[in-house]
Amino acid sequence: MGGATSCCVPASPKARSRSAHSRLESYQQEPERSRAEPGWNLQHISDRENVDELNLEHNPSNLPRPSTIFLSKSQYDVRDKRKSLFVNNHGASRRKYNSCSTIFLDENTVSQPNLKNTIKCVSLAIYYHIKNRETEGGTLQEIFDEKTHPLSKSEVPLDYDQRDPEQKQIYRFVRTLFSSAQLTAECAIVTLIYLERLLTYAEIAIGPGNWKRIVLGAILLASKVWDDQAVWNVDYCQILKDITVEDMNELERQFLELLQFNINVPSSVYAKYYFDLRSLSEANSLSFPLEPLSRDKAHKLEAISRLCDDKYKDARRAAKKRSASTDNLCGIRWAPAILS
């Protein structure tokens, strides 16, 4: 403050790079500024270097319009579109219909999703990511390799990176972490967002040899960003007995670096992933539970309805008071203008 130079103007014009100088010379139509004038050497926004190409216009984990990757991958295999290993042996569950005596409600909402079914849907999305992955391309990150960084002391099979996991195996792994760490359903949706953001940012292909550590890193990061009471890394070491705190710290650090520390999740992106997970569940006969309307729930809904109705009436009365008509105007005297 008050110095001869500022953060925007360098002390010497020779410090500028040649590329910046050549770009400024292309704007001959603009009037030349004096070097003493502040901001004379500022670049245009379009001319700034190191523009992050990962701000892609079609990145589904950043923008609400592009479709999610897992939903498109789930549509590759048409035969298994209506199948799910989460459906019981008696076949698909019977649809419940409302009647005069019983009303069924779907209490799974975007603000309060059902935990069990959300974990099932997220596990199913991860399963389609692995099953329909691209066989060629994609970088290999050592931090996610289960052979180099095993999660247990048991020997890793030689074909650990050749056998695709089943849906039940992915579900058990994710459910164990969420149940032991007492994580919420919203955290599961954010986990899937971080996972797809990692795959697009770092150009990594998730497969049978790295899916566990990728999912673990996404859960670790999502629990710290989303939940008010974050789970410590040492707590995960108590869930996964054979992993060390140093390994968890390194996994978190490299995961953040690959995300370029972009951990922001807009509400529109969160809602898109929620509804796409519901579409995935319907396509795989994985229905969300319907609960019958109880007497206590009905009283609560009635009380909320009355409260909203009272607020609407108060707002309507306030609007009437602010308005006036010419019928209520009286006592106005018109005086002729006095000409000077």
N, C-alpha and C positions, 0 to 999 in steps of 0.2 A: 504494500500500500504506500503510494507516494514516491516510489523509487523511479529511477530513470527508465528502467525496463519493466515489462510485465510478463506474465506467463504466456501471453499470446504473441508477443513480438520479441524475437531473439535479439541479443545484444549486438550481434554482428550479422549483416546480410550475407556474408560469405559462408555462414554456417548452413545455409540452405542447400539442399541436394540439387543435383543437376536435373533430376526428373521433375522435381517441383517447379524449377525454373522454366523448363521446357513446356510444361503444361500451362503455366501462366502466360507464356508468350503466345499461345493459341488464341487467347481472348483479346484480339486487337481491337474489337469493336467497343470495348469498354474504355472509358477515359482513364488515363494513367493517373495514379495517385502519387502523392509525394511520400518519400520514405519516412518523413517525419510524422505522417498521418497514421494514427493507430489502425492496425488491421490491414495495412496495404499489401501484405504478402500472404494473407489467408487463402487457403485453397477452397475450391468449391467442394460441396459434399460428394458429388459424383467423381471427383478427381482424387479422393483420398485413397491411399494405398492400404493394402492388407484388408480389403473388404472381405468379410467372413462369408465364404460361399455356402456355409452351412445354414444360413438364413434362407433356406430353400423355400420357394413358394408352394411346394408340394410336400412339405414335411408334416406328416400327420400328428406327430407328438408336440408340435409347436402351434399349429393352426387348426381352427375348428372345421374348416371346409373339407380338406382331403380325407378320404376314407382311411380307417385304421388298417395297418398291415395285416394283423391277425385275421380280420374279417375277410380280406381278399384271399389270404392263404387257405382259409377254411373252405373256400368255394372251389378249390382245385379238385378235390376228390369228391365227386358227386355221389358215389356209392355210399360213402360213410357220412353223408350230410345229415341223415336222419337217425344216425346211430350214436350211442353214447354208452361208455362203460359205467356211467353213474346211474343208469336206469336199472331197477331191480329185475330179478329173474321172472317176475310175473308179467313183464311187459310194461308198456307205457302206463303211467298213472291215469286213472279215470278223471275226466274233466268234471269239475264241480260246477253246478248251476245254482243260481240264486232262486229262492222261492219266497213265499210270503212268511214262512216260519223261520227260514235261515238265510242269512246274507253273508257271503264270503267276500273278504277283503284281501287285496294284495298290498300288504304293508311295506313292500320293498320299494323304496323311493330313491330318487337321485341323492337326496340329502341324508337318508338313513337306509342304505342298502342292507340286504340280508347277508350276514357274514358267511354262513356255510355255503350258500349258493353262489355268492360272489367269488369265493375261493375256488369253487368248482369251475366256474366260467373262466377265471384267470388261468387255472391249470390247463383247461382245454385250449385256451388261446396259445399258451406256451407249447402245448403238444403239437398244434398245427404249425407253429414256427419251426419246430424241429423236424417234423415229418416232411414238410414241403419246403425245406430250405434249399438254397442254391448249392449245388454240388461243387461248382467252380467259383473261384473268386472269394474275397473276404480275407481279412488279415487274421493272423493268429496271435493272440495275446497270452503270454506265458502266465500271467497272474490268474487267468481263468481256467488254465489247464488242470484238470483234476489229477493227472499223473504227476505233475510237478508239485502241485499243492493239494495233497489229498485231504479230504474232510474227516477221515477216520484212519486208524492205524492198520486196519485190515488191508491186505494186499489188493491193489487195483488189478482187475483182469487185463490180460493182454489185448483183448478186443474191446476195451472199455469205450473206445471212440467209434465203434462200428455198430453197436446195437442201440437202436432207438428206444428210449424209455416209453413205457405205456402210460396211459392217462392216469391210471391209479397210482403209479409210482410218483409221478409229478405231484399229484394231489396230496399224497401222504407226506411228501417232503415239505410242501408249502403249508399244509395244515399243521404239521408239527411245529414249525417256526411260529406261526401265528397264534397257535394255542399256548405255547410255552411263553412267548413274549407278550401275550394278551394284546395283540394288535387289532385294529378295527378293520371293517370292510372297506372304508375309504382308503386305507393304507394299501389294500390289495390292488385297487384301481390305479393308484399312483405308482405302485410297483410295476405294473404293466406298461405304464407310460414311460417310466425311466428305462425299462428294458428295450422298448422299441426305439427310444431316443438314442440309446447306446448303439444299437445295431445300425442305425442310419448315420450317426455322427462318426463312429469309429470304423464303419464298414466291416463289422464282425458278423460272421455266420454262426448262429447258435446251433450246437450239435450235441450228440450224446456225450462228448468228452469234456464239455465246458458249461453245460446248461445249469448244473447245480450251483457253481460259483457265480455265474452271472445272475441267477435268481437271488442268491444270497446277498450279493452286493446291491441289487435293486431294493430288496426288502430292508437291508441295513440303512440305506440312504432314505428311503421313503418313510421309515419309522422315525427318523430324526427330523425330517422336514415337516411331516404331517402331524404326528402326535405331539400333544403338549408335554407329556412326560416321556421323553425319548428313552429308548433302551440303550444301555451302555454296551460297548463292544465286549466287555468282559462277561456280560450277561449271555451273549450268544455263545461264548466259550463254555458256559455251563450247560447250554442246550446241546451243542456239538462238542462233546467231551474232549475230542482229540485235536481240536484246532487251537492255535495260540493267539494271544492278543496282538502280537506283532503281525501275524498274518492277516488278522481282521483289519488292523490299521492300514496296512499296505493295500489291501483290497479296496477299502473305502477311498484311499487317496487316489489310486489309479482310476477307479470308477469315476470320481469327480473330474479328474483331468481329462478323461476321454469324453465326458459330457461337456467339457469346457466350462464347468461350474454353472451350467444352465440348469438350475433345479426349479425354476419357476413353472408352475402348472396353472394356466388360466382356467377360470371356471367353465368357459365354453369348451375347452379341450377335455376337461374332466367329464362334463356332461356327455360329450360325444362318445367317449370310451365307455361310459356307463350304458348308454343305449345300444351301442354296438355289441356289448357283452350280452345284453338281453336278446338282441337279434341272433347272436351265436347260440344262446341257450335254446331258443325256439327252433332253430334249424337242426339242433341235435337232440331234440326231445328232452331237454333239460328244463323243465318248467319250474318257476318260482312258486314257493308254497302259498296257498290261500288259507287264511285263518277265518273261522266263523266270527261274525260280529257278536260280541258278548254284551251283556247289559251295561257293564261299567264303561266299555268302550263307546256304546251308543250314547250314554249320558255325557261323556266327555265331548263327543262330536256335537251333541246338541248344545252344550254350553259354549263351545267354540263358535258355533253358528250364531248363537244369540249375541255373543260379544262382537262378532264381525258386523252383525245387523245393527247393533246399537252404534257402533263407530260410523257406519254408513249414514245412519239417521242424523247423528251429530254433525257430520260433514255436510249433509244436505241442508240442515238448518243454518249452519254458518254461511253457506253459499247464498241462502235466501236473504240473510241480514245484510250481506255486502251489496246486494242488488236493490235498486229502487226504481219506481216508475214516476211518470209525470203527474199521476193522480194524487200522490202524496206531497207534492210540492205546493206550498201555500205561503201567503204573506210576503211574496216577492213584489217589490215596488219597482216600477220602471221610472227612472228619472231622465229627463232630456239632457242631452249633453250640453255643457256650458261652453259656448264658443268664446274664446278670448279675443 
